[in-house]
Amino acid sequence: MTRRARELEMLLLTMFAAVPLYFTYAIAGTALILFHAFTGLMALRVLLGRTPELIPASIMRWVAIAYVPFYIIDWMISRSAIAASTHLVLFIAAYQPIESVHRQNHAQRLLTTALIFIASIATSTHITIIPFIVVFAYFVFRQLMHVSHEETARSIGHEYGEAPAGRAAGFYLAGAIVIGTLLFPLLPRLRNPLVRGLSGPLAQSATALSETINFNDRRAAQGDATVVARVWMSDEMRARFTPLRLRGMIYDHYENGEWKQSLRGLRQVPQRGPQFSTGTAGGHEGPAVVEMRPQRGKVFLPPNTYLLQGPQTLYEGPARETYYTYDDGPLRFEVRMSTETAPLRPSRPRAQSGYPISPAVETLARTIVGNEQDPARKAALIEQYMIRNFRYVPNDQAAEPITLERFLLFERGGHCEYFAAGMVALLNATGVQARIAGGFYGGQINPLTGYYAVRREDAHAWTEVWTGTRWMTFDGTPPTQRPGATQENPLRLYAAALSDSLTFFWDRYVLTFGLGDQISLFEDIATWSGETIATLTDRLRSGSRTIPMGNAAMVLGAIAGAVAMVLLFRRRRRRLFDVIASYLAAQGIAVGPAMTMEEALRQLPPEAAEELAPLIVMYEQETFGATPDRRRARTLKRKLAELRT
Amino acid sequence: MSAFEFNGVVRFTKVGTVYLIATVILAISAINTGNNALYIGVALMLGSLLLSGMASKGGLKHLHVDVGAMGEVWAGRAGRGTLHVRNASRLWNIRDVVLTSDVLAEPVLIPLVGRRQTVTVEVSFLFRKRGRAHVSAVDSYTRYPFGFFLKKRRLPVTSEVVVFPQLLGGSASTERFRSTSGEQTSANRAGTSSELHSFRDYARGDSLRHVHWKKSASLGRWIMKQTDAESAKAVHVMVDPCLPKHGSPDDFEEMIAAAATFVWHASRDGFDVTLSLPRATFRARDGEAASPLFRALALVEPAYEPVHQVVDRHTVLFTLGGQHDAKSA
């Protein structure tokens, strides 16, 4: 590689290191654009065969001196030491190539580039940072090899040809990734109790759900594939509890033209040990696992949940039967659901939602339900009526916002909130208490991992009807037009599933990997080892011929590794006498129990004896002296190792 | 080469020290913030550090050096030779390897030794003293791959070489060994005829036709006849290895160096040179290499007792007995 190509690569690497900062908004975009423009021009000069000295070095030195007070001003203006320091590092990165024309500073430039890289990864939480790290590391390795070559050439006082480093860099990158991957879960996750971290909470996604429903406002919800929750269920549970619903909002009254929630503050959820009770079970029941990131503290749970475990804190509120947590980051709940979950504290709901029902709507409702008296049957009739006679109009295709009255009597088309609210109005008109529930519906099962991925675009509203003992779910929106009902290209579906699996892995096992996970990991390893050993022992005792070879190999490998570690440790812990005796044995002198080292020394050839004599003196001082000295012992071992080589 | 002189087998370079400090700072930041993106960086940096150590150690560990062909080697003068460097590793290539040794005139740099490859490099050997020299070890150093560490490993070498004596240089020496053909053809020197001019001891390569049988029988050793023509182009050099009490080993070495220089100049000027040592006589005829003579001079050891040697009037004698200079007897 020519000097020009190397310089160009170094400049491009520096520019590349700063690219993620555009997406993390860690610093202002203007500073980044300036940096990239300046460095880009230098790269252009190098490409044209000139030096990167865009501005004369003498002038740049004065600019650098002037930057010192500017750094303090920058700090005061931005009120962020991190932002000001990142600006400073970018300035240095732009200054160093100019300085390099007059002074060898390749290693310093690499360090500055690494600092920019750290700023980039420190503020990134998206999985795309991984390819960025890999590419960056590859080129850094190449540059480090060049630095190593330069240093060697300098030490011997003359230049010599450098062997190509591309393949070697790839080889070392693969090795570093393997070692890094093994190290990552083992690095200590203990937070400093004295100085809390500077980083804020992870980026939070928002739902398409609003705090109120107002049909006079145009909804601007757009398709957003961001995953808000993942749900694991057994096949039996899927049969009973899908299509999946995650509820986070309950709009139970109409006031001032809006459907609103009845806010009443946060209340402690009854807790037994680590479990929180949110209802009483009835009918068939079973477990599920919900992993989600709370939306500004709001927790979305399946409506049939009666017990859950996982969060440190859980409150009911701000509305009845909605839940809130102070826990941060993605959470994992183990929930129990039943087909007939009833509220924990049954209380009579509002008699009416407060929606002004017109005679025309009341007439329509009576027409639909006829003489039916049972609330659930009435709800079912209305649901069927709406499914058959109404059509779903997505948000973005609706011409103008319309009133609920107009939706029910004339348009007969709208988005899910119209259906949910319309059904509440019709049920209220027949004397049945009902409310609108907001949350997410459906989700897509990931064929690779087996969980349901619920996305922002799955936001939905439906109706809940009070049967006298519990709330039952009804949904007037035609099923074929509910979220997730559209058929997608299978290839695209699998691509989305793969992408989601990676994101899930990244979220679960990288971004949120913590001390608890480390403990779980070690527990799992210990449990697995114990079980495997027990299984193997049983099978061997019973004379079974079918031994799981994979498990056996892993256990044997682990035992071999442990033995190797013990041997290595013992080797390092050998007594000094043994170490010297071993050396002498290699020279053909067997040191017997009655032999002193002096005697052994006399048997050596004069040259070897001369080399070993000072070490014997050190050994005697260490062994028989008043105060042992670890440093002396280490020196002795090291010198003996040198003699061996 | 102070850059390569250090105790132990590994030393952190400046680049390595800075890298280590950066890794520690990043690790503290990661622990402090619990930011797993930083943990990824730390894990990768530690992985690179570990791999760098493994690569440099693994590379040097499998290096083997053998001394190849070596020409005439003179004490104090660089001589050419070859080293065969073999990388027996199945995994690691090794680059930027520097070999140093007391016997190498300058550090040898090998840009790349691929795994399971052998590289032959031309080197300059420099031996300080004449005699039988053992090349027992070569130190290998590398910063490869990332320049974090300077790793050192002593590679055992088994090689023996006879180092010829030092040749004295400088104008005085040149003058001292100036060709004096005019003087040598003086009356008392051997002429160009085939008549008997003098006698001398047998030297390896002499024809039996020139044996003076009568003298040989009386003296009990081979005595050769020397004609005028032979004597005119011949020099007989004798080295008395006796080191008197007042003489020092350095004086002895200087005498040997002077003798070797004399032989070298005489041989270069086309003389037949006969070198007599207490128990052996060596001869280099015109056009023949004088290597056996230098080899003999390289291996001659000081004697602490007087040694009996026959000196004739044309012999150039190098001795420390009484005078420290060459003299004719």
Interface residues (C-beta under 8 A of the other chain):
Chain A: A107 L111 A114 L115 F117 I118 I121 A122 T123 S124 T125 I129 I133 A137 F141 L144 M145 V147 S148 H149 E151 T152 S155 I156 Y160 G161 E162 A163 A168 Y172 G175 A176 I177 V178 I179 G180 T181 L183 F184 L187 P188 R189 L190 R191 N192 V195 R196 G197 L198 S199 V510 L511 T512 F513 G514 R638 A641 E642 T645
Chain B: M1 A3 F4 N7 G8 V9 T13 K14 V15 V18 A22 L26 A27 I28 S29 A30 I31 N32 T33 G34 N35 N36 A37 L38 Y39 I40 G41 V42 A43 L44 L46 G47 S48 L50 L51 S52 A55 N93 R95 D96 V98 E106 P107 L109 P111 L112 T142 R143 Y144 P145 F146 G147 R153 R154
